[in-house]
Amino acid sequence: MFVPQPFALNPIMNNTLPRALSRPEFVALIAAIMSLNALAIDVMLPALPHMGEALGVADENNRQFVVSVYMLGFGVGQLLVGPLSDRFGRRVPLLIGIGVYVLAAVLAALAPSFGALLAFRVLQGLGAASTRIVVTAVVRDRYSGRAMAEVMSLAFMVFMVIPIVAPSIGEVLLLTGPWQGIFFFMGGLALVFGAWALLRLPETLEPERRRPLTAESILGGFRLVVANRMALWYALAGTCTFGALFGFISTAQQIYVDLYGLGVWFPAAFAFVAALMAVSSFLNSRIVRRFGMRRISHFALLVFTGLSGVLLLISLAGQPPLWLFLGLLSGVMFMFGWAASNMNSLSLQPLGAVAGTASSVFGFIQTIGGALLGGFVGQQFNGTVVPTVAGYTVLGTAALLCVLVAERGHLFGVGEEELSPALRSKEAT
């Protein structure tokens, strides 16, 4: 249990915010903002068949595009938001992005065709990009090393409440009205979280740390990000693990409903796995200061890949029973929670001077790359779990190779950038 500590405000915000933002509220706020992205994906999974039927989409795999195009917009938008947040601060790009998200949700609810719906989903993804970039940059502005990993883990734990409850919310909304209500709900919740950020989130980027918005400055920041071996290869490892996750999300409705016949119990199965990821993130926040980001993420990635391989071998022999599939998948996703949050922190750790740009470049790489990889996995769905499980195994192996490149062939080390001065002395002895 952590003891709440005050979150220091930028002096320029003290006249506009009534009191200092405590650490628990800070974690809750950034988690709420992050959750808008998960909400835009998970809440509509039960509605995909309804959307397809209403808008004349015959091929079930094509319904996955409602998720895929959103992720493409989300990825591209991050390239824009990062440099803007390094130039104008964190608050303004965030609030504008949430506004675009709300507008796109309303337009999607009124879409007259499947093509129009996909176009508005791209726009919604562009708006949602600010929720990832700004939140990551705000955390990096205030924390570094293991403290940053701890805060991100706590935020991710709260954020994971959305995937737990979102499919159930979607089912309830479908029982009480048409599928368009899901988009109105999405926009309304975004308005609430946007108002919270407007009133309570401080500006964390001091004026003297802001970078000019010029082509030379932006390209220089991008070069700085891409030229850092550890940062780049950890970002690529995160891309692979995200691609595996997205491949599962794209096919979750088909696997649980069509393959295993869960029907209305689909949200419960989805929530079970998501809940384990939340527990994983909480445990990571408790142990990361002791064991370090590298040791935890490397162990988790090895187990992630190994369990995926076991499930693949079982699936090749025939469709596994639901209890076995869920059991092994739960272990895989538990390890994902440990691997993802720590690898993300490791990729940003060396680049605090350009946190916004770094977050945007990595977000673009991970989102676009992960969406393309996961979309490819999703399109291979053939009425069995084999393509999805193979995606976990192959992409987990690729992530391991990326980590080996980042660490020059060594696993389970501890970098000095993770340690406080006291811990550095202890490690040295």
C-alpha positions as CSV (number, residue, x, y, z in Angstrom):
1,M,0.0,0.0,0.0
2,F,1.5,3.3,-1.0
3,V,1.3,6.4,1.1
4,P,-0.3,9.3,-0.8
5,Q,2.2,12.1,-1.5
6,P,1.4,15.5,-3.0
7,F,2.0,15.9,-6.7
8,A,3.9,19.2,-7.2
9,L,2.2,21.6,-9.5
10,N,3.8,23.8,-12.0
11,P,3.8,27.3,-10.5
12,I,1.9,28.7,-13.5
13,M,-1.0,26.5,-12.6
14,N,-1.3,27.4,-8.9
15,N,-3.7,30.3,-9.6
16,T,-6.1,28.2,-11.6
17,L,-6.3,24.9,-9.7
18,P,-7.8,24.9,-6.2
19,R,-5.4,22.5,-4.5
20,A,-2.4,20.3,-5.2
21,L,-3.1,17.1,-7.1
22,S,-2.4,14.2,-4.8
23,R,-0.7,11.1,-6.1
24,P,-3.8,8.9,-5.9
25,E,-5.8,11.4,-7.9
26,F,-3.0,11.9,-10.4
27,V,-2.9,8.1,-11.0
28,A,-6.7,7.9,-11.3
29,L,-6.8,10.9,-13.7
30,I,-4.2,9.6,-16.1
31,A,-5.7,6.2,-16.0
32,A,-9.1,7.6,-16.8
33,I,-7.7,9.5,-19.7
34,M,-5.9,6.4,-21.0
35,S,-9.1,4.4,-20.7
36,L,-10.8,6.4,-23.4
37,N,-8.6,4.5,-25.9
38,A,-9.5,1.1,-24.5
39,L,-13.2,2.1,-24.3
40,A,-13.2,3.0,-28.0
41,I,-12.2,-0.6,-28.8
42,D,-13.7,-2.9,-26.1
43,V,-17.1,-1.5,-25.5
44,M,-18.1,-2.1,-29.1
45,L,-16.9,-5.7,-29.5
46,P,-20.4,-7.2,-28.7
47,A,-21.9,-4.8,-31.2
48,L,-19.8,-5.8,-34.2
49,P,-22.4,-8.3,-35.6
50,H,-25.2,-5.7,-35.1
51,M,-23.2,-3.0,-37.0
52,G,-22.3,-5.4,-39.8
53,E,-26.0,-6.4,-40.2
54,A,-27.3,-2.8,-40.1
55,L,-24.7,-1.5,-42.5
56,G,-24.7,-4.5,-44.9
57,V,-21.3,-6.1,-44.1
58,A,-21.6,-9.7,-45.0
59,D,-18.0,-11.0,-44.3
60,E,-17.5,-11.4,-40.6
61,N,-13.8,-10.8,-40.8
62,N,-14.5,-7.4,-42.4
63,R,-16.3,-6.2,-39.3
64,Q,-12.9,-6.2,-37.6
65,F,-12.1,-3.1,-39.7
66,V,-14.1,-1.0,-37.2
67,V,-11.3,-1.7,-34.7
68,S,-8.4,-1.7,-37.2
69,V,-9.0,1.7,-38.8
70,Y,-9.4,3.3,-35.4
71,M,-5.9,2.0,-34.5
72,L,-4.5,3.3,-37.7
73,G,-5.8,6.8,-36.9
74,F,-4.6,6.4,-33.4
75,G,-1.1,5.6,-34.6
76,V,-0.8,8.4,-37.2
77,G,-2.2,11.0,-34.7
78,Q,0.6,10.3,-32.3
79,L,3.2,11.6,-34.7
80,L,1.4,15.0,-34.7
81,V,0.6,15.2,-31.0
82,G,4.1,14.5,-29.7
83,P,5.9,17.6,-31.2
84,L,2.9,19.7,-30.4
85,S,3.0,18.7,-26.7
86,D,6.7,19.5,-26.6
87,R,6.0,23.0,-28.1
88,F,2.7,24.1,-26.5
89,G,2.7,22.0,-23.3
90,R,0.6,19.0,-22.3
91,R,-2.8,20.4,-21.5
92,V,-3.9,22.1,-24.8
93,P,-3.1,19.1,-27.1
94,L,-4.9,16.8,-24.7
95,L,-8.0,18.8,-24.4
96,I,-8.3,19.4,-28.2
97,G,-7.7,15.7,-28.8
98,I,-10.5,14.7,-26.4
99,G,-12.8,17.2,-28.2
100,V,-12.1,15.6,-31.5
101,Y,-12.7,12.2,-29.9
102,V,-16.2,13.3,-28.7
103,L,-17.1,14.8,-32.1
104,A,-16.1,11.7,-34.0
105,A,-18.1,9.5,-31.6
106,V,-21.2,11.4,-32.3
107,L,-20.6,11.4,-36.1
108,A,-20.0,7.6,-36.0
109,A,-23.3,7.1,-34.3
110,L,-25.0,9.0,-37.2
111,A,-23.0,7.3,-39.9
112,P,-25.2,6.4,-42.9
113,S,-22.9,3.7,-44.3
114,F,-20.1,1.3,-43.3
115,G,-17.6,3.5,-45.2
116,A,-18.6,6.6,-43.3
117,L,-18.4,4.8,-40.0
118,L,-14.8,3.7,-40.8
119,A,-13.9,7.3,-41.7
120,F,-15.3,8.7,-38.4
121,R,-13.4,5.9,-36.6
122,V,-10.2,7.1,-38.1
123,L,-11.0,10.6,-36.9
124,Q,-11.8,9.2,-33.5
125,G,-8.4,7.5,-33.4
126,L,-6.7,10.7,-34.4
127,G,-8.3,12.5,-31.4
128,A,-7.5,9.6,-29.0
129,A,-3.8,9.8,-29.9
130,S,-3.4,12.7,-27.4
131,T,-4.6,10.5,-24.5
132,R,-1.7,8.2,-24.9
133,I,1.0,10.7,-25.8
134,V,0.2,13.4,-23.3
135,V,-0.3,11.0,-20.4
136,T,3.0,9.2,-21.1
137,A,4.8,12.5,-21.4
138,V,3.2,13.9,-18.2
139,V,4.4,10.8,-16.2
140,R,7.9,11.1,-17.7
141,D,8.0,14.8,-16.9
142,R,7.5,14.0,-13.2
143,Y,9.1,10.5,-12.7
144,S,12.0,8.5,-14.0
145,G,13.5,5.0,-13.5
146,R,11.6,2.5,-11.3
147,A,9.4,5.3,-9.9
148,M,8.1,5.9,-13.4
149,A,7.5,2.2,-13.9
150,E,5.6,2.0,-10.6
151,V,3.3,5.0,-11.4
152,M,2.6,3.6,-14.9
153,S,1.8,0.2,-13.4
154,L,-0.7,1.7,-11.0
155,A,-2.3,3.7,-13.8
156,F,-2.4,0.7,-16.0
157,M,-4.1,-1.3,-13.2
158,V,-6.9,1.4,-12.9
159,F,-7.0,1.6,-16.7
160,M,-7.6,-2.1,-17.0
161,V,-11.0,-1.7,-15.3
162,I,-12.3,-0.5,-18.7
163,P,-11.5,-3.8,-20.6
164,I,-13.1,-5.6,-17.7
165,V,-16.4,-3.8,-17.7
166,A,-16.6,-2.4,-21.3
167,P,-18.0,-5.5,-23.1
168,S,-20.6,-5.9,-20.4
169,I,-21.5,-2.2,-20.8
170,G,-21.8,-2.8,-24.5
171,E,-24.2,-5.7,-23.9
172,V,-26.3,-3.6,-21.6
173,L,-26.5,-0.8,-24.1
174,L,-27.5,-3.2,-26.8
175,L,-30.3,-4.6,-24.6
176,T,-31.6,-1.1,-24.0
177,G,-31.2,0.5,-27.4
178,P,-29.6,0.4,-30.8
179,W,-25.8,0.0,-31.4
180,Q,-25.5,3.8,-32.0
181,G,-26.0,4.3,-28.2
182,I,-22.5,2.8,-27.7
183,F,-21.0,5.8,-29.5
184,F,-23.1,8.3,-27.6
185,F,-22.0,6.7,-24.3
186,M,-18.4,6.8,-25.4
187,G,-18.6,10.5,-26.2
188,G,-20.4,11.3,-23.0
189,L,-17.7,9.6,-20.8
190,A,-15.0,11.4,-22.8
191,L,-16.7,14.7,-21.9
192,V,-16.6,13.9,-18.2
193,F,-12.9,12.9,-18.3
194,G,-12.1,15.9,-20.4
195,A,-13.7,18.2,-17.8
196,W,-11.8,16.5,-15.0
197,A,-8.5,17.1,-16.9
198,L,-9.5,20.7,-17.6
199,L,-10.1,21.4,-14.0
200,R,-7.4,19.4,-12.3
201,L,-4.5,18.3,-14.5
202,P,-1.5,20.7,-14.1
203,E,0.8,21.8,-16.9
204,T,4.0,19.7,-16.3
205,L,6.2,21.1,-19.1
206,E,7.9,24.3,-17.9
207,P,8.3,27.0,-20.5
208,E,12.1,26.8,-20.5
209,R,11.9,23.1,-21.5
210,R,9.6,23.6,-24.5
211,R,11.0,22.8,-28.0
212,P,10.4,25.1,-31.0
213,L,7.9,23.7,-33.6
214,T,10.2,23.7,-36.6
215,A,11.0,21.0,-39.1
216,E,14.6,20.9,-38.0
217,S,13.6,20.6,-34.3
218,I,11.0,17.9,-35.1
219,L,13.3,15.9,-37.3
220,G,16.2,16.3,-34.8
221,G,14.0,14.9,-32.1
222,F,12.9,12.0,-34.2
223,R,16.6,11.2,-35.1
224,L,17.5,11.3,-31.4
225,V,14.7,8.8,-30.6
226,V,15.5,6.4,-33.5
227,A,19.3,6.6,-32.9
228,N,19.0,5.3,-29.3
229,R,19.5,1.5,-29.6
230,M,17.9,0.5,-26.3
231,A,14.9,2.8,-26.7
232,L,14.2,1.8,-30.3
233,W,14.5,-1.9,-29.8
234,Y,12.4,-2.0,-26.7
235,A,9.8,0.0,-28.6
236,L,9.9,-2.7,-31.4
237,A,9.6,-5.4,-28.8
238,G,6.5,-3.6,-27.5
239,T,5.2,-3.5,-31.0
240,C,5.3,-7.3,-31.3
241,T,3.6,-7.9,-28.0
242,F,0.9,-5.3,-28.8
243,G,0.4,-7.0,-32.2
244,A,-0.2,-10.3,-30.5
245,L,-2.7,-8.7,-28.1
246,F,-4.5,-6.9,-31.0
247,G,-4.7,-10.1,-33.0
248,F,-6.6,-11.6,-30.0
249,I,-8.9,-8.6,-29.5
250,S,-9.8,-8.6,-33.2
251,T,-11.0,-12.2,-33.0
252,A,-12.2,-12.3,-29.4
253,Q,-15.9,-12.0,-30.3
254,Q,-15.6,-14.7,-33.0
255,I,-13.6,-17.1,-30.7
256,Y,-15.8,-16.7,-27.6
257,V,-19.2,-16.5,-29.3
258,D,-18.9,-18.4,-32.6
259,L,-16.3,-21.0,-31.5
260,Y,-17.1,-21.6,-27.9
261,G,-20.8,-20.6,-28.0
262,L,-20.6,-18.3,-24.9
263,G,-23.3,-15.9,-26.3
264,V,-24.1,-13.3,-23.6
265,W,-21.3,-14.7,-21.4
266,F,-18.7,-13.4,-23.8
267,P,-18.2,-10.2,-21.7
268,A,-17.5,-12.4,-18.6
269,A,-14.8,-14.4,-20.3
270,F,-13.2,-11.2,-21.7
271,A,-13.4,-9.5,-18.3
272,F,-11.8,-12.5,-16.6
273,V,-8.6,-12.2,-18.7
274,A,-8.6,-8.4,-18.4
275,A,-8.9,-8.6,-14.6
276,L,-5.8,-10.8,-14.5
277,M,-3.9,-8.1,-16.5
278,A,-5.0,-5.5,-13.9
279,V,-3.8,-7.8,-11.0
280,S,-0.5,-8.2,-13.0
281,S,0.0,-4.5,-13.2
282,F,-0.7,-4.0,-9.5
283,L,1.8,-6.6,-8.6
284,N,4.3,-5.1,-10.9
285,S,3.9,-1.7,-9.1
286,R,4.7,-3.5,-5.9
287,I,7.8,-5.4,-7.0
288,V,9.4,-3.2,-9.7
289,R,11.4,-1.1,-7.3
290,R,13.0,-4.3,-5.8
291,F,13.7,-6.3,-8.9
292,G,13.9,-3.7,-11.6
293,M,12.2,-3.2,-15.0
294,R,14.6,-5.4,-17.0
295,R,14.5,-8.5,-14.7
296,I,10.7,-8.5,-14.6
297,S,10.0,-7.7,-18.3
298,H,12.6,-10.3,-19.5
299,F,11.2,-13.0,-17.2
300,A,7.6,-12.1,-18.3
301,L,8.4,-12.2,-22.0
302,L,10.0,-15.6,-21.7
303,V,7.0,-17.0,-19.9
304,F,4.6,-15.2,-22.3
305,T,6.3,-16.9,-25.3
306,G,6.6,-20.3,-23.6
307,L,3.0,-20.5,-22.6
308,S,1.9,-19.3,-26.1
309,G,3.9,-22.1,-27.6
310,V,2.3,-24.7,-25.4
311,L,-1.1,-23.5,-26.3
312,L,-0.2,-23.6,-30.0
313,L,0.9,-27.2,-29.8
314,I,-2.3,-28.2,-28.0
315,S,-4.4,-26.2,-30.6
316,L,-2.7,-27.9,-33.5
317,A,-3.9,-31.2,-32.1
318,G,-7.5,-30.0,-32.0
319,Q,-9.7,-27.3,-30.5
320,P,-8.8,-27.1,-26.8
321,P,-11.7,-27.1,-24.3
322,L,-12.7,-23.7,-23.0
323,W,-11.2,-24.2,-19.5
324,L,-7.8,-25.1,-21.0
325,F,-7.8,-22.3,-23.5
326,L,-8.8,-19.7,-20.9
327,G,-6.3,-21.0,-18.4
328,L,-3.3,-20.8,-20.6
329,L,-4.4,-17.5,-22.2
330,S,-4.8,-16.0,-18.7
331,G,-1.2,-16.9,-18.0
332,V,-0.1,-15.4,-21.2
333,M,-2.0,-12.1,-20.6
334,F,-0.8,-12.0,-17.0
335,M,2.8,-12.0,-18.3
336,F,1.8,-9.4,-20.9
337,G,0.9,-7.0,-18.1
338,W,4.4,-7.3,-16.6
339,A,6.2,-7.1,-19.9
340,A,4.3,-4.3,-21.6
341,S,4.5,-1.7,-18.8
342,N,8.2,-2.2,-18.1
343,M,9.3,-2.3,-21.7
344,N,7.4,0.9,-22.3
345,S,9.2,2.6,-19.4
346,L,12.6,1.2,-20.6
347,S,12.0,2.7,-24.1
348,L,11.3,6.1,-22.7
349,Q,13.9,6.2,-19.9
350,P,16.8,7.5,-21.9
351,L,14.8,10.2,-23.6
352,G,13.4,12.5,-20.9
353,A,14.6,15.6,-22.8
354,V,12.2,14.9,-25.7
355,A,9.5,12.9,-23.8
356,G,6.6,14.2,-26.0
357,T,8.4,13.4,-29.3
358,A,9.8,10.1,-28.0
359,S,6.3,9.1,-26.9
360,S,4.8,10.0,-30.2
361,V,7.5,8.1,-32.3
362,F,7.2,5.0,-30.1
363,G,3.4,5.3,-30.0
364,F,3.3,5.5,-33.8
365,I,5.7,2.5,-34.2
366,Q,3.9,0.4,-31.7
367,T,0.3,1.3,-32.7
368,I,0.7,1.2,-36.5
369,G,3.0,-1.8,-36.4
370,G,0.9,-3.6,-33.8
371,A,-2.3,-2.9,-35.6
372,L,-0.9,-4.1,-38.9
373,L,0.5,-7.3,-37.3
374,G,-2.6,-7.9,-35.2
375,G,-4.9,-7.1,-38.2
376,F,-3.0,-9.7,-40.3
377,V,-3.5,-12.2,-37.5
378,G,-7.2,-11.4,-37.2
379,Q,-7.8,-11.8,-40.9
380,Q,-6.4,-15.3,-40.7
381,F,-9.2,-16.4,-38.5
382,N,-10.5,-19.7,-39.9
383,G,-12.9,-21.1,-37.3
384,T,-10.1,-22.3,-35.0
385,V,-7.9,-20.6,-32.4
386,V,-4.7,-21.6,-34.2
387,P,-4.1,-18.3,-36.1
388,T,-4.6,-16.3,-32.9
389,V,-2.4,-18.5,-30.7
390,A,0.3,-18.7,-33.5
391,G,0.3,-14.9,-33.5
392,Y,1.1,-14.9,-29.8
393,T,3.9,-17.4,-30.2
394,V,5.6,-15.9,-33.3
395,L,5.3,-12.3,-32.1
396,G,6.5,-13.2,-28.6
397,T,9.6,-14.8,-30.1
398,A,10.2,-11.7,-32.2
399,A,9.8,-9.5,-29.1
400,L,12.5,-11.6,-27.4
401,L,14.9,-11.1,-30.3
402,C,14.3,-7.4,-30.1
403,V,15.1,-7.3,-26.4
404,L,18.3,-9.3,-27.1
405,V,19.4,-6.7,-29.6
406,A,18.6,-3.9,-27.2
407,E,20.6,-5.5,-24.4
408,R,23.5,-6.7,-26.6
409,G,22.6,-10.4,-26.1
410,H,22.2,-10.3,-22.3
411,L,19.0,-10.8,-20.3
412,F,18.1,-10.0,-16.6
413,G,20.7,-7.2,-16.2
414,V,20.1,-4.0,-14.3
415,G,20.9,-0.6,-15.9
416,E,22.1,2.3,-13.9
417,E,19.3,4.5,-15.2
418,E,16.9,2.3,-13.2
419,L,18.5,2.9,-9.9
420,S,18.5,5.7,-7.3
421,P,22.0,6.8,-6.1
422,A,21.6,4.5,-3.0
423,L,20.6,1.6,-5.1
424,R,23.5,2.2,-7.5
425,S,25.9,2.0,-4.6
426,K,24.3,-1.2,-3.4
427,E,24.4,-2.8,-6.9
428,A,28.1,-1.8,-7.2
429,T,29.0,-3.6,-4.0
